[in-house]
Amino acid sequence: MTVIRDTGRRAVLPPFGSEHEELRESVGRFVAKEIAPHVDEWEEAREFPRELFGRCAELGFLGLKFPERYGGQGGDHLHDAIWVEELARAGGSGGVGAGLNAHTSIAMPPIFNFGSEEQRQRWLVPGIAGEKIGALGITEPGAGSDVAGIRTTARRVEGGYLVNGAKTFITNGVRADFLVCACKTTEEGGHGGISFLVLEREMPGYEVSRKLEKMGWHASDTGELSFTDVEVPAENLLGEENGGFKLIMANFAWERLLMAIGAVGAMRRLIDVTVAYALDREAFGRPIGKFQAIRHHVAEMATKAEAARALTYNALRLFHTGQDCIAEVSMAKLMTQRAVLEIADQSLQIHGGYGYMREYGIERAVRDARLGPIGGGTDEIMKEIIGKSMGL
Ligand SMILES: Cc1cc2nc3c(=O)[nH]c(=O)nc-3n(C[C@H](O)[C@H](O)[C@H](O)COP(=O)(O)OP(=O)(O)OC[C@H]3O[C@@H](n4cnc5c(N)ncnc54)[C@H](O)[C@@H]3O)c2cc1C
């Protein structure tokens, strides 16, 4: 295996080897053949078919970073990074990536990292097999960025907890079989009073109150959920009681990194599509790409994408090697989410009127990219984290 050596903290590339490149090709082939041709239809239907989870599971893509004993592939976050990047690059739908990745990368990791063996058998194994779909429920109608301010309560009763409250903006919220749900387990809540419980769809009092209509990510479902006296057995407590904040923080790092990686994939797609269009579309007797103004636009897009990729891969390398990387991950998330939005907008400009039409997928890229500076922690929150890491 050829491994690109990276010894110093400033080295940029993660150690991708030939095995990763093979995975990259096979994911790209699968996405181009079995996802991309259906994206328009799934966007229109406002969700991709549930069977897609099963198909991805069959090919091993849902369990890339999980051990073989749970049905996974025994890989690591680098394998998952390739999956996320290629899904965004070859698929061209933020919604498909969001739905699949909310399951594999934000709902299942807490079960693996904080769950007991029994809990892993109950949710991780069927999750990797694509039989049960997961979602992560933190955000509430009254608390998003201020995670410690959540109000959903889990009151101790005999045998478990009684859960009351609501969650909103939950990706896969409508079809999730299980919800990894943040609840207040003390009167005060806050950093030392939040716990995670796994709620299951069939529990009495668990309701999908609304499927939300949104600007982009149309192929993913985003739900609002309500809980009324939901009886949750004690064995559904994930990790330690009142130790939920640790789980939230652990999860955020990978969620934000994968958003950055997804943006890198989306930028690669946008640049490829734009260069092809600029060479094909003619005006004033020549391909528009031969006008210096357009060439410069594309050069700027490529430079921005390359900077975004280097920043992201460096954060990935630090994360993968277990180094402290909260600031680097936040920088990668912050920079890439704005960069992909700007690149999508530049691409639309170069496509002219056709860019504004649905059939080219560019207007979708703009709508999908707009979520980036909000979801998984807003730009302002990223800047807070980065600034505080500098002692400010
Ligand atoms: C399509 C979509 C899918 C999502 N999927 C999920 C999911 O699966 N699970 C889940 O739990 N959540 C999910 N979210 C929620 C998402 O993480 C939140 O929207 C995000 O964290 C922001 O919270 P908020 O919307 O409540 O905004 P608010 O927190 O109300 O923020 C509003 C504005 O105030 C700013 N602001 C807030 N605090 C500060 C501060 N301290 N300093 C400066 N500015 C500040 C924000 O940056 C923002 O500009 C999803 C959201 C969307 C839109």
Ligand as a Chemical Component Dictionary entry (heavy atoms), coordinates in Angstrom:
data_LIG
# 
_chem_comp.id                   LIG 
_chem_comp.type                 NON-POLYMER 
_chem_comp.pdbx_formal_charge   0 
_chem_comp.three_letter_code    LIG 
# 
loop_
_chem_comp_atom.comp_id 
_chem_comp_atom.atom_id 
_chem_comp_atom.alt_atom_id 
_chem_comp_atom.type_symbol 
_chem_comp_atom.charge 
_chem_comp_atom.model_Cartn_x 
_chem_comp_atom.model_Cartn_y 
_chem_comp_atom.model_Cartn_z 
_chem_comp_atom.pdbx_ordinal 
LIG C1  C1  C 0 -32.207 21.270 7.427  1  
LIG C2  C2  C 0 -31.749 21.196 8.851  2  
LIG C3  C3  C 0 -31.411 19.964 9.404  3  
LIG C4  C4  C 0 -31.034 19.864 10.752 4  
LIG N1  N1  N 0 -30.800 18.618 11.303 5  
LIG C5  C5  C 0 -30.674 18.523 12.664 6  
LIG C6  C6  C 0 -30.635 17.233 13.292 7  
LIG O1  O1  O 0 -30.665 16.196 12.643 8  
LIG N2  N2  N 0 -30.568 17.185 14.642 9  
LIG C7  C7  C 0 -30.535 18.316 15.419 10 
LIG O2  O2  O 0 -30.481 18.202 16.637 11 
LIG N3  N3  N 0 -30.541 19.544 14.837 12 
LIG C8  C8  C 0 -30.619 19.670 13.493 13 
LIG N4  N4  N 0 -30.658 20.917 12.899 14 
LIG C9  C9  C 0 -30.584 22.107 13.743 15 
LIG C10 C10 C 0 -29.340 22.946 13.579 16 
LIG O3  O3  O 0 -28.238 22.316 14.163 17 
LIG C11 C11 C 0 -29.648 24.322 14.174 18 
LIG O4  O4  O 0 -30.533 24.960 13.272 19 
LIG C12 C12 C 0 -28.447 25.158 14.419 20 
LIG O5  O5  O 0 -27.663 24.614 15.440 21 
LIG C13 C13 C 0 -28.813 26.603 14.799 22 
LIG O6  O6  O 0 -29.759 26.657 15.802 23 
LIG P1  P1  P 0 -31.093 27.547 15.608 24 
LIG O7  O7  O 0 -31.648 27.240 14.288 25 
LIG O8  O8  O 0 -31.966 27.336 16.795 26 
LIG O9  O9  O 0 -30.583 29.045 15.579 27 
LIG P2  P2  P 0 -30.331 29.994 16.854 28 
LIG O10 O10 O 0 -29.507 29.300 17.849 29 
LIG O11 O11 O 0 -31.647 30.536 17.302 30 
LIG O12 O12 O 0 -29.500 31.154 16.185 31 
LIG C14 C14 C 0 -30.089 32.237 15.466 32 
LIG C15 C15 C 0 -28.963 33.203 15.080 33 
LIG O13 O13 O 0 -28.356 33.707 16.272 34 
LIG C16 C16 C 0 -26.963 33.474 16.241 35 
LIG N5  N5  N 0 -26.441 33.198 17.582 36 
LIG C17 C17 C 0 -26.913 32.338 18.514 37 
LIG N6  N6  N 0 -26.103 32.318 19.589 38 
LIG C18 C18 C 0 -25.090 33.185 19.339 39 
LIG C19 C19 C 0 -23.937 33.611 20.067 40 
LIG N7  N7  N 0 -23.632 33.101 21.261 41 
LIG N8  N8  N 0 -23.131 34.529 19.490 42 
LIG C20 C20 C 0 -23.416 35.049 18.265 43 
LIG N9  N9  N 0 -24.494 34.673 17.538 44 
LIG C21 C21 C 0 -25.314 33.755 18.064 45 
LIG C22 C22 C 0 -26.806 32.248 15.355 46 
LIG O14 O14 O 0 -25.483 32.146 14.857 47 
LIG C23 C23 C 0 -27.837 32.519 14.282 48 
LIG O15 O15 O 0 -27.340 33.410 13.342 49 
LIG C24 C24 C 0 -30.968 21.030 11.547 50 
LIG C25 C25 C 0 -31.258 22.283 10.972 51 
LIG C26 C26 C 0 -31.674 22.365 9.672  52 
LIG C27 C27 C 0 -32.034 23.731 9.128  53 
# 
loop_
_chem_comp_bond.comp_id 
_chem_comp_bond.atom_id_1 
_chem_comp_bond.atom_id_2 
_chem_comp_bond.value_order 
_chem_comp_bond.pdbx_ordinal 
LIG C1  C2  SING 1  
LIG C2  C3  SING 2  
LIG C2  C26 DOUB 3  
LIG C3  C4  DOUB 4  
LIG C4  N1  SING 5  
LIG C4  C24 SING 6  
LIG N1  C5  DOUB 7  
LIG C5  C6  SING 8  
LIG C5  C8  SING 9  
LIG C6  O1  DOUB 10 
LIG C6  N2  SING 11 
LIG N2  C7  SING 12 
LIG C7  O2  DOUB 13 
LIG C7  N3  SING 14 
LIG N3  C8  DOUB 15 
LIG C8  N4  SING 16 
LIG N4  C9  SING 17 
LIG N4  C24 SING 18 
LIG C9  C10 SING 19 
LIG C10 O3  SING 20 
LIG C10 C11 SING 21 
LIG C11 O4  SING 22 
LIG C11 C12 SING 23 
LIG C12 O5  SING 24 
LIG C12 C13 SING 25 
LIG C13 O6  SING 26 
LIG O6  P1  SING 27 
LIG P1  O7  DOUB 28 
LIG P1  O8  SING 29 
LIG P1  O9  SING 30 
LIG O9  P2  SING 31 
LIG P2  O10 DOUB 32 
LIG P2  O11 SING 33 
LIG P2  O12 SING 34 
LIG O12 C14 SING 35 
LIG C14 C15 SING 36 
LIG C15 O13 SING 37 
LIG C15 C23 SING 38 
LIG O13 C16 SING 39 
LIG C16 N5  SING 40 
LIG C16 C22 SING 41 
LIG N5  C17 SING 42 
LIG N5  C21 SING 43 
LIG C17 N6  DOUB 44 
LIG N6  C18 SING 45 
LIG C18 C19 SING 46 
LIG C18 C21 DOUB 47 
LIG C19 N7  SING 48 
LIG C19 N8  DOUB 49 
LIG N8  C20 SING 50 
LIG C20 N9  DOUB 51 
LIG N9  C21 SING 52 
LIG C22 O14 SING 53 
LIG C22 C23 SING 54 
LIG C23 O15 SING 55 
LIG C24 C25 DOUB 56 
LIG C25 C26 SING 57 
LIG C26 C27 SING 58 
# 
